[in-house]
Structures are given as C-alpha cells and as structure tokens.
Amino acid sequence: MSINIDQVTYTFIAESRELLEQMESALLAVARDGMDAVNAIFRAAHTIKGSAGMFGLDPVVEFTHVAESVLDKVRDGAIPVGDELVALLLGCRDHIGALVDAVESGTLDTDADLAQAGAPLVAALQGYLGGGAGHAAAAPAAVAGADAGAAAGMGHWHISLRFGADVLRNGMDPLSFIRYLGQMGTITGVVTLADDLPEADAFDPESCYLGFEIGFDSDADKAAIDGVFDFVRDDCVIRILPPENRVAGYLAWLDEAPATRERLGEMLVRCGSVTAHELDQALAAQAAARATGVPAAPIGAILVEQGAVRAPVVEAALAKQKQAPDTPRPQQESRSVRVDADKLDRLINLVGELIIAGAGANLVARRTQIPELLECTSTLSSLVEEVRDSALQLRMVKIGATFNRFQRVVHDVARELGKDIRLDVSGEDAELDKTVVEKIGDPLTHLVRNAMDHGIEPADVRTARGKPAQGTVALNAYHDSGSIVIEVSDDGGGLKRERILAKAVERGLVEPGRTLSDKEIFNLIFEPGFSTAEQVTNLSGRGVGMDVVKRNIVALRGSVDIASTEGVGTTVTVRLPLTLAIINGFQVGIGKSVFVIPMDMVEECIEFHEQPGCDWVDLRGQPLPFVRLRERFGIDGGAARRRSVVVVRYGGRKAGLVVDQLLGEFQTVIKPLGKVFAGARFLSGSSILGNGEVALILDMAALLAGVETESQAAVA
C-alpha cells in the first residue's frame, strides 16, 4: 500500500507521538500511580490504534491491539504489573513509535526488518494472553444481509451510516471504518443500501453511493463509537441508536446526578446519551431555523427528531434541570493553537531584520535631530521591543518536557547496570528557547548516563559506606543572570582527584609536580580521549563523550563546570543562554571596534584608574580582577584618555572589562560567525548595527575563565 502523506496524516503522526510520550511517562510512573497510570497507558494505546484504523494502517492496528489486550487484562486485575511487564510495554511503545516513523517515511508495508523487530514483542505479549487470544479479537465478524435494525432491539447498538459522494476523493475508505468497528466489539449484522446508485451511464467510479445499517455488540460508550468516524465527519451522516439497556443506564445516571442548572444538551452529553457532534448538529439546525425567522424548536425536540436520543431520556434530563436553581455557567473556550515551528523561526528572523532596520532609522533620526522624527522612532523602538519580547516568548518552552525524557533513560540504564537508581527532577517550569532545548538533549543524556555508570556505586558498596542502597541522580534547572542553569547531580562516590591527576600526567596533559586547583583537575575529564574507567562498558570507559559534551555546550554559547566531593557525589553545572536569537546587549567601544556584552550580565560601570603593575581595581574595598579588551583582541592604536570598567558577573564569577567608550543598551540580533572565525576565542557571535557595521558579541564564559586563570597564575 502506498501511503500519501497529506495534512491529515501528519496530524495523526504528531498526535501519535504526543500519545507515545504520555504512554512512556505513565509506564514509568505506574509503580507510583497504580491504576490511574494503567488507564492512561490503555487510553493512549487505544487512541493510536483507533486513529491508525481510520487510515488502514493495519501493521499499527494489529501490533497495538495485542498490547491493548494485555493492558485490558491488567485493568481487570488478571495480570499483575511488574518490572518485566513494564520493560516489555516500554519496548512496545518504542516499536509503535518506529511504526509511526515508518508511516511518515512511507515504508510501513515494505520494511521487513521492522516487522521482524515486532515479532519477539508480540510473542512476549501473547505469553501474558495465554496464546493467540489477542489476535482473535481483532478479526471483525460481519454478516452481510443480517437484520441490523433488529440487532438494536436485542441489546446491540444500531449504527446508520450514509457516506457522502466525495468521501473517496478525499482519501477515505468507507470500509476501513467498518473494519475498525470490529476492533471495538462484534459487528452482528450489516445491510448495504444502494438506493442512491445511479444508472450505468451516470455512474462515477470516484463517487460513493452506498450507505450501511450496522448492528454492533460492544461495551464501548456512544462517544467512543462516534469517535471512530472523526476523520470522515464532514463526509457522512451518522446516527447511533443505543440498545435498551443503555437507555436504562442513561435514565439511572440522570436520576442519580446532582441537580445543577445545566444546559440540556450539555447534560445529555455528560450522561453519554448524546455525542458532542450530535449536539453541534442540533444547535446548527436550531440556529439555521432562527436565521430564517421560523420559530426554532427546543434543542431536546431537535435531538429526538434527528434520532440522536430517545424521548424518555430528554424528558428525564428536563426534569432534572428544573430541580436546580438558575446559576449560569461560564463558557469554556479553547485557549491554545498548534503552530508549526518553522513559522515561528520565520517570525523570529523577520523580527530580527525589523530590529536592525529600526536601529538604522533611529540613527538617522539622531543625526538629523528632527523632533517629529525622533518622537516617531522612539515610539517605533518601543513597539519593536514589545514585538520582540512577544515573539521570543512564543519560542520559550518549559524544560520539564526534556527532563521527563530522562525517566526512561534512568529506568533502562539502571536495568542494564543492575543498579537501583531513581531520578529526582526539580525546576521543570524554567523556560528557555526551543532551539536550545532541542540541542541540549544529547549532552544531558550523556551526563546522566555517565553519572549512573561512573558516579553511583553498586548497592553493596553504598550499604557498606552507610548510604541508602538506592542511588539518586538529580536534575535541577533555574534562571540566573540571563542564563538558564542546569545541574546534573549524583550521590555517588565522587571524582577521585588523585586518579584524574595521575592519568593526566601519564597522558602528558599536565606537567609532573605542577600544582592545580580542584576545579582545574576536574575539568581535565573534558579533554578528548580522557577516561579513568577501569573497564570498558557499553556506556562508558572509551574516553569518548565528555569532550563532545563540552564542545556542544560551548557551541550554544554556554559553559560547563564540575564540583565533586569524594565519597559524597558530583554536580555538573551547565549554563546556557535563554535564547540564541535576540538579546538586550550593552555596546562598548575600543578604538573603532564595537563589542556587545549581554545586558543581563552587566552589573555597573565605573571609571578606570590605572595603577602600574596592578591587574585589579578597588571596587568598594573589594579587589576586582579585570581584562583590557584592547590587549585581549590586539587592537591597534593608543588607549583613550578616559576609560571605563564594565563590571560583569557570570556563573558566580565577577570581573571588569576595560573599554574606551560606553555606547549604551541596544537590542542585539545574534548572527553566527562565519567558518573562518570558528576558532576565534572570546567571541560567541556577531550583530549588525544600524549603520551597517558589524559588532562582535563577547563570550563571557571564556573571557572570565581567562581572567580567573591569569589571576591564579599571578598569585602562584
């Protein structure tokens, strides 16, 4: 089968991936949440299977159905939930994700390896089902020509379907919906109606002329049955009549429900006798009647006339409605909309160009000193700043979604290592740019896996040291000075300072006898190929990874530090900018060159008084180390007569930058440096000024680290 990836299919793919994330989270929380988590897992699997059935994606339906059958037994209490079952269902979740990926690539029916990968999982699931019961339920029973109408009277649902002429042209197969009904119960009868079939000369092979009357035996409620037809809602007319026992259930629900002043239609939807779509159709018919000036019938009468509900149910609902005082209910509206990420990126790019153009207009206004123009550009600048903040806020996402991924990482790696490890997460509400979130996932994954393998000791060792047998890896995030700080901590054995130093001397990274601080020694593990593991495992010990972690973090204009106490644990601190697009920058001048300092890191500016042979200034009785930017970047020319010191703070370190001019705060659009400048130190990007010239954005992490290193060398 060739799958045409249209917009509807993309919606199925996106929603399936969201459901798979929910399924994974529920599986990892099943020990804590119990049956609530099991129900969430079942709902996710059931929804994916139902949506796949709409599109005729049989491999997805067949595999998911077997998993759903096992989950159904778990819900009934027939199968206990243990670690082995959770691990199996996590594998099933991954395989369903691979099937969805194959739908996107159009290889679902041609990928033999994918089918083989699912076979062991199906076999393991069948072990819980005691044989092939899982597949047996998947085969629908359809008896053409049976009296479907009579079926409803025998305790079965009666479904009346009339497909529109364009349903085939819109890419829908009417039979796929009937086949999927068989996944939810048993089709006891089908009558095919061909009353609308035209004469042969008027027959259009691309049009659908058929209708169906279906008898259906199922424990599903009316809303679930109605949901089968979501994707063909606009191309068919559906009537779903409940069996007699269901009507009795609706009446009992209405009798027991508390008396509240609720709209009749909403009450009928809540009791299950009417679906939301049936109510919408009735309201539309009522509105259409009013538009023509004809007195509109009550909504209950319209629903009965359309066959959506039986009259006794409406009468019971009206009686319940009259028992309650009149208290209006606020109308609930959807407050969110899904937006393609590429559209957001395009918006941010346009806002960046708008900022540059606005800076040019502001420069012209200051040069001409025309009062009206100055006022207009001032108003424009304020509006552009608000647009910038709003646009950037659209791209800000909570880091909690990224943190939740590591519940699965910790679960799987702990099983592989044979250790008992739990993950503590805090600061999930901290927000940062979606681009940063996407790129930080892999470095954080390596840090978490490394903490579990190298940091957390085996249970017997922990017990001997007086620690809990269960180890802990913690993820924490918080905002600080315009950055987001992410901490990866463990309560393991900590880094062995002397072993790291000996390994560094052995590899020639450090001269023998040289005195290094703890921080300098710990940072040696970020050197390429550096490892102190005594044996190579699937997770670590090859000396590959930590250097890549640092390189990826630095590429995001971030920094990484390590603090560790032997026998207590280790904390890796990653500091990243909140956004990679637009920032508030503080511009400074050295000669004819302009540099930009992120405004969130600037604390104050003071006048520079040079003292010969002194590399620090007195800041209210405290020594403040500084760096001369003119010397750091080798800028020709003599220093200005009056210079200033910009006091900056980054990651707990404070230092001063000696500059010639203070040019003030400006909105700064960050542009990447070209490949020719890829190796340039102390620079993290560039920006275009209003006059068309280029300003260089300073890498504060590298600059302040350099100041700290030089200060320590001077003391030594």
N, C-alpha and C positions, 0 to 999 in steps of 0.2 A: 504494500500500500504506500503510495506516495503522499506525504503529508505536506499540505500547503500551509506555511507559517503565516497566518494572517493576524490581524489585530486581536481577534477573539482568542486565538490560540496563545498569543503572547500573554493575554490576561490569565489564561489557565496556567501557564508556566510560572508567572510571577506569583499568583496566589498559591500554587502548589509549593513553591519554595518557602513562602511565609508559613504555610501549614507544617512543612517539614521542620522548620525551626521551632515552632510551637511543640511539635511532637518530640523533638530531641530534648527540649527543656523539661517537658513533662516526664519523659523517661528518666532523666537524671534526678528528678525530684520525687519519683514515685515512692521512695522509702520514707520521705517526709510527709508527703501529701496524701498518700494512700489512694483511696478510690476516686478522689477528685482528679488526681493525675491520670489514673487509668481511663476515666471517662474522657478526659481531654485528648489522650492518645487515640482512643477509639474514634472520637469525632473527627480528628484530623485525617485519620486513615479513611474513614467513611466518606468524607467530603472529597478527598482526592480521587477515590475510586468512582464516586458518582460523576465528578466532572470528566474524568477520563472516559467513562462510559458514554457520555454525550458525544464525544469526538470519535468513538470507535477505536480507542487506543487499547486494544484487547490485552497486550502484554502487561500494561499498567494495571488494568482491571483484574486480570487473573492473579497476578502476584499479590496485589494489595488485598484481594478478597481472602486469600489464605491467612495473611497476617490479621485481618479483621476478624476472621473466625476464631483465631486463638484469643484475641482481645475480648471477644464476646464471651468466651468461656471464663476468662479472667474476671470479667464483670459479674458473671453468675456465681463466682466463687469456686468453680470447678477446677481451676488451675491456680496454684499459688504463685505470687510474684517473688522471684529470687534473682540473685545476681546473674545467673546463667540466662534466664529468660530476658532480663533487661539487656544483656550484652547481645543476645540474638535479635531482639527487636531494634536495637541500635544499628545492627548490621542491615536489617530490613529497611530501616529508614534511609541508610546510605544507598542501598540498591534502588529504592524508589526514586531517590534523588538522581541516580545515574540514568534511570529510565526517563525521567523528566528532561534531563540534559539531552538524551537521545531524541526526544520529541523535538526539541529546539533545533538540533542539527539535522533532523530528517532521516536518522539512521535507526529508528526504533525497530523496524521489521527486518533490517538487513545486518544488524550487529550480532553475529553468532556468539562472540565472546561474552556479550552482555547477558544473553540467555543462559549460557553455561555458568556464569557467575551467580545467577539467581537460583540455580538448581540445588546446591547444598543448603541454602537458606530455606527453600520450600520443603526439602526433606526433613530438616530440623523442626520446622513448624508442624509438619504432618505428624511428627513424633508426639507432639502435645495433643494433636487431634485424634490420635489412635488410628491413623490410616488415611484414607482419601476423602474423608468427610468434607474437608474444606472445599474440594473441587466439586463435589456432588451438589452442593447447594448453589453453585454458580450457574448451573445449567437451567435456564428457564423452561417451564412447561407451558407450551402454548397449544391450545386445541382450537384450530380454526373451525368456525361454524357453530361453536357452542353458544348457548343462550347466555350471553354476558349479562343481560338485564336480570335474569333470574338469579344469577350469582349473588347480586347485591342483597337479595332477599334472604339468602342462605348464610348471611354473616360475612359476606365478601364486599369489598369496595366495587363500585361501578364507575369506570372512567370513560368519559366520552371525549374523543379527540377528533377535531376537524382541522387538518393541515391546510395552510394557505397555498396558493398556486406557486408562489415564488420560493418555497422552502428549499427546494433542490438547488435553485440558482444561488441561494445564499450559503451553500456549502453544508447543509444539514441533511442527514439521512434519517427519515422518519422511523425506520425500523430499528435504528440504534437506540432510540429512546424506549421502544417497547422491549428490546433486549435487556436494557438496563433495569427495567422494572423487575425482571426476573432475578436480579441480584438482591432485591429488597423483599421478595416474597415469591408467591406462586401465581402465575397467570392461569386462572381456571377456565378462561374462555376468551376468544377473540372473534368478533364479527367484523368483516371488512365491508365497508359501504362504498359502492361505486356509483351512487346516484348521479354524481356530477361528471361522470365520464362522458366526454363529447363523442360525436360521430367521428369516424376514422379520418375524414378529410379535414376536420378541425382539431385533430389531436396534436398536441405539442409535447414531444418527448422530454422536454426540460421542465414541464409543469407537473405539479402534483394534484391529482383529482380525488384522492382517497381519504376516507375517514375510518375511524375504528371505534367500536364499542368493546370495552375490555372488562372482564371480571377478574378481580385481583384479591388474593388472600394474603394479608400481611399484617404484622404487628406495628408497622410504621404509622405515624400520625399523618394527618392530612397535609400539614405543611411540608413534611419530608417527601411525600408523593408528589406534591405540587412542585417541589424544588427540582425534580427530575427534568422538568421542562423549561428550566430557566433560560437556556441558550436558544430556545425556539419560541420564546414567549410572544414575540411580535408576529410570528408566522403561523399561529394556530389558535384555535378556540378550544378551551379545556373546561370540562365540567367533571367534578369529582363528587360522587354521592357516597356517603358513608353507609356502612351496614347498620342494622337496627341496634346492635349492642353498642355501637359508637354513639348513636343518638342518645341512648340512655345515659352514657357516660357524660355527654355534654350537659344534659339536664341535671345530673348529680353535681357536676362541677359548679354550675350556676347556682344551685341551691345552697351549696356549702361556702361559696365565695363570700367574703365580707362585702357589706353594702357600701359601695362608693359611687359617687356621682361621676360616671364614666360614659363616654360616648358609646352608643350601641355597637357600632362597628368595631371599635377597639375591644370591647368586652367579648364580642364573638370571636375575634382573632385570638384573644388570650385563652379562651376556653378550647380553642382548636377546631371549632366547627366551621370557621371561615379562614381562608388564607389572606395574606396581605394583598396579593394580586387580585383576588376576587373582590375585596373591599375597594381597591383602587378603581376597578372596572365599574362597580356600582356607583361610587362617588362621581366618576366621569359621566355616567349616564344621567345622574341627578343634575349635575352642572349643565349638561347639554340641554336638558329639558328646561331649566330655568332660563338659559340663554335665548330660547325661542319664545319665551313668555308663557309657556304652558306650566301650570302648577305642578311642581315636582312631587313625586310620590315619596313617602318616608324611605329611609335607607333600608330598613328591615324588609319592607314590601318589595323593593327592587331586588334585594338579595334572594328572596323567596322566588320571585318571578324568574330570575336568571338561573334558578336551580342550584345556587351555591349553598343554601341551607334550608332546612325544613322549618315549617311554620311554628311547631311547638317550641323549638329552640329559641326562635326570635321572641315568642311570647314570654318565655321564661326570663330571657335577658331584659325585656322591657319591665317586667315585674320587679326584678332585682334593682334595676335602675331607679325606679320610683321610690324605693325604700330608703335611699340615701339623700342627704342634704345637697344642695346645689353648690359645689365647690369647683370652680374652674381649674383645669389642669394646664400647666404651661406646655406649649407645643415644642416637641423636641426636633431639632434640625441637625443635619449632618454638618460638622464644623471642620471637615478635612477634605482634601482633594489630593489625588496621586499625581505627581508631576515628574516627567522624565528628567533624569539627572543631566542629560546633555543640554536641555533647555535652560537649566539653572546655570550651567557653565557658560553658555552663550550670554545669559543675562549679566553674569559677573564680568565677562570680558567687555561687554558694552558699557557697563558702569565704570570700568577702569579707563576706557577711552574717554568717557564723559568727564571723569576727574581730570585727566590730562588736558582736555580741551578747555575745561573751566579754569584750570591754573593759567593757561595761556591768556584767556580773556581777562583774568584778574591782573596779570602782569601788564597788559596793555592799559587797563583802567588806571593802575597806579602810575604808569608812565605819563599818561595824558592828563591826569588829575581833573577829569571832568566829573563834577559832583554827581550828576544823574547816572553816569556810567558806573561810578564807584558804588553807588547805592544798589544798582541792579546786580552787579557782580557779587556784592556781599550777600544779597538775597539768594542769588543762584548758588553760591557756595554753601549756604546753609541747607538749601534743598538737596543739593547733590550729596551732602554729608548724610542727610536723613535717608536718601535713596540707597546710599552705600551701606549704611547700617542695616537697613531692612533687607537688602539683597544678600548681604553676608549672613544675616540671621536665618534666611531660608536654607542655607547650606550647613548650618550648625546642627549636629546630631548628638544625641547623648552617647557617651562611651559605653553605657551599660550593655548595649547590644553586642559590642565587641567582647566585653568581659564575659558575657554569658556563654560565648563560644568555648571558653576555657573550662567550663564544667565538663564538657565532653572530653577535652584533651586530658584533663586530670584523671577522669574516670578510666580512659583507655590506657594511659601511660602507667597509672598505678597498678592496673591488672597485669600489664606487661612486665613491670619491675617486681611484682609480688609484694608491694608495699601498701600500707593503709594510709592514704593521704586524702585530706579534704581541702577544698578551696574556699577561702573567705574573700568576699568581694565587698568593697565599700566605695563610695564616691561615684556610683553609677550615673548620677544625674549631671555630672560635669560634662559640658558641651565643648565640641571643637569641630573644625571644618571636616566635612565628609571625605575630602581628599586625604587629609591626614589620617583619618580613621582607616581608610582603605589600605594605606601604605604602612601603618604601624602594626597591622595584624601579624605578619610573619615574624618581625623581630620579637614581639611579645611572646609569640608561641615558642620561639627558641629559648627565651629566658625562662619561661615557665617549665618547659621540659628539662632544661639544664638544672633548675632548682630542685626538681624532683629526683633527677638521676644523681647529681653530684652533691646536692645540699642535704636532702632528707636521708637520715640513716635508716638501716633496717630496724624492724621493731625490737629485736632482742638487744641491739646496741642502744637504742633510745631508752629502753627499760633499765638497762644497766646504768645509764647516766642519770636516772631519775626523771626522765621526760615521759610524757604520755606516749603510748605505743603508736597512736595516730599522729602522723606529721601534718603540718599545716603550711600551705602556700597561700599567700595573701596578695590580692591586687587592690590597689587604692589609687584614686585619682582626685586631684584638686587643682584649683587655679592659683597662680602666684605670679605677680608682676607681668601680666600679659601673656603668660605661658600656661600650658597645662602640664602638670607633673604627674607621672605615673610611676608608682612604686611596686616592684615585684619583690616580695619578701618571703623568706622561709625560716622555720625554726630548727634548721638542721645543724650540721656540725661546723658551719662557718668555713671561711677560706683559711688555709694553712699558710701563713705568711712566709715561714722559712722555706717551705717546699717550693712556693712560687718563686722566691728569690733564687734558690739553688738552681731551679730549672732555667731561669732567665740567664744566670751566669753561664750555665752549661751551653746554652744556645748562643751565647755572645751578645745578648741583648743588654746586659749590664756588666760594667767592668768589675772585677773582683775587688772587694774592700770598699766599694762605693756605698755611702750612706743614703738610704732612700726613706721617704715617709711611707706610712701605711697606704695612703691613697695612691702614691706612685707605684708601689708594689702591686696593689690590687689591679690597677689599670693595665698592668702587663698582660693580663689574660685576654685583652683585646688585640694583642699582637697576632698577625697571621701565623697559623700553624701552632699556636701555643696551647699546650694541654698538660695537665698534671695527672690525668686519669691513669690508674694503674692497669686497667684493661679496657679494650675497645668493646663497646656495646653498640646495639642498633641505634642508640640515642646519642651517644657522645663518646669522646675519647680519641677522635681523629684529628683534633686541633682545627676543625673547620666549623665555623659558625659564629663565634663571638666577634671575630673581626668583621664579619659580614653584618652582624647586628649593629655594630658601631658605625660602619660605613653607611648603612641605610638610614640610621637616625641622624647622622651628620648631614646626609643629603636632604633631609627635611628641615634643615637649619636648627637642629636640636642638639642635645648633648646627653651623655650617659655617664653616671658615676656609680661607684660601688663603696658600700660601707659594710664591714663584716667584723664579727667578734667570734673567735674560735670557740666552738662548743655551744654557742648561743644561736647563731644564724647569720644570714646575709640579706642585705637590701640593695637592690639595683634601682637607681633613680633615673628615670628618663624624663627629660624636659623638652617639650616641643612647643612651637608657636601655635596659637589658636587658629590661625588661618595662613594659607600660603598665597593669598590673592592681594588683599589691600589692607594696609595698616596705617595708623597715625604715626608719622615719623617726625623726628626732630632733626632739622638740617643744620649742619655745621660746615664752615669753610676753612680750608687750608690752602693758602695761595689762591689759585683759580679753580681748584678742585672742590667739589661738593660731596659730602658724605651724609648718610642718613643713619640715625640711631633710632631703634624702635622706642616710641614715646613712653610706653609703659615701663621701660627700664630706667628712664631719666628721673633722678630724684631732685636735683637742684643744679644751679650753675654758680660758680664763684670766680673771682678774679685770680689770675695766676701770678704768684710772686716767686720767681725762681731763686733758689738757693744753690750755689755751686756745690757739686758733688752730692747732692741730696736728691733721691728719687722718690720722695714723698712730700706731701704738703700737710700742714696742720689744719684739720677740719674740726674746729671747736674742741681742741685738746686731744683729738684722736689722729694718729698717723693714717694718711690716705695714700696708698701707692698710686702712681699714675703712669701713663704711657703717652709719649709725644707722637701724635699721629703723623706729623711731618716726617719724623725719622723712621717711623714704622713702615711707611709706604715709599720712602725715598723721594719725597717731593722736593724739587729744586727751588732755590730762592731762599731769601732770609726770612726769619720769623717776624711776625707783626710786632709792633711796639707794645701794643696791649693785647694780651692773650687771656683766654678763659679756660677754666676747667669744668667739664661737664661730669658731674658725679652720677655714676650709673651703678645699678645693682642687678646681679644675675645669679640665681641659684645660691643665695646666701653670701656671695662674694661681692665686695664693693670696691670700686676703683675710680680713678679720674682719667678723663681723656683731655689732653691739652690741645686746644684748637685756636685758630686765628680769629674766626668770626662765629657768632651765634646768629643763624638765619631764621630761627623760629620753627613753629609746628606747621606741618603740611600733610595733607592726605597723600599717601605714597602707594602707588601701584607697583607691585613687585613683578619684575621681569627676570627670567632666568639668565644667568651669564652664559655666553657662548662657550663652545667646546674649547676654544683657545685659552679661555680663562678658567677652565675646570680645575686646575691645580692651584689657583691663586688662594693664598692663605688670608684669613681675617675678613673675607668678603663672602656674603651669602646671597647676593643678588644685585640687581640694578633697578633704577627707576628713571623715567623720562620727566624732565622738568618742564614748566610752562613755556620756557624759551627754546625747547627742543634739545637742550643739552642733557647729558646723562649724569645721574648721581649714583654713587655706589653705596649699597646698604652694608653696614658693618656686621660681621659675625661676632656678636658679643661673647659667645661661649669661648671661641678661640682667643679673642683679644684678652679677656680676663684671665683665662688659663695661662696665657703667656706672661701677664703681669705677675701672677702668683708664682710661676716658676722662676722668673727673674728675681723676685723678692727673696725667695728661699735660697737661691744661689748666692745672692749678696750677703745674706746672713751667714751662710756656711763659709 
